[in-house]
């Protein structure tokens, strides 16, 4: 049995921390005003991001977060996203993992949904 390492969420705009472990950007769009060098990324996993349609519908409205999370979990069953989620689980099995996002409130972002899923020790997303 594998022990899951810490999975955390941070804004890509925050300075890196020694506790970050593997740093993965999970947004589809590159964050404004951040150079690739200053982001200190290990990976950019844009294929895990919500669809453009879902992202635009949600628009980070806190009132819509629960429905966004439900729809996003359904999208994570699509082959490309499911493969990317498996990859993130593997990274979390190997090392601490920090999911990075450019959003102003990471607690209501796709990174929050992913962190919850990764903390469930590999259970597949609900359909």
C-alpha positions, -999 to +999 in steps of 0.1 A: +000+000+000+013+034-009+013+064+014-001+095-001+021+125+004+007+160+012-013+177-016-018+214-013-030+243-034-012+275-039-014+305-062+012+305-090+019+341-080+031+331-045+068+325-040+078+289-041+083+271-007+107+243+001+076+223+013+060+225-021+074+193-034+064+188-071+048+220-084+021+215-111+001+242-128-034+229-134-049+258-153-056+256-190-045+292-196-011+305-187-014+330-158-010+367-167+022+384-157+041+353-147+071+342-167+078+305-171+111+309-153+096+327-123+067+301-119+092+275-108+070+247-123+079+211-125+049+206-149+020+223-166-008+198-167-033+218-187-052+187-199-066+183-164-083+217-165-120+221-169-134+226-203-136+261-216-174+259-216-175+249-179-148+274-169-167+303-186-201+292-171-186+290-136-166+323-138-154+316-102-188+325-087-188+311-052-225+305-054-219+280-083-189+262-068-208+230-057-224+226-092-190+234-108-174+207-087-200+182-097-197+190-134-159+190-132-158+156-115-179+143-144-155+158-169-126+140-151-141+107-164-132+118-200-101+098-212-076+126-215-086+141-181-088+107-164-052+099-176-040+133-163-057+126-129-040+093-127-007+110-134-013+135-106-021+106-083+012+090-092+030+123-085+013+125-051+024+089-043+060+098-050+063+132-033+045+161-018+025+178-045+015+214-049-013+222-074-009+258-087-036+280-101-037+316-111-072+322-097-077+347-070-095+323-047-079+288-050-103+273-025-131+275-051-111+264-081-104+232-100-073+228-078-096+225-048-116+198-065-085+180-076-070+182-041-101+166-026-100+138-052-063+132-046-069+130-009-094+101-013-065+077-018-071+069-054-109+064-055-123+073-089-144+104-093-181+100-088-202+097-119 
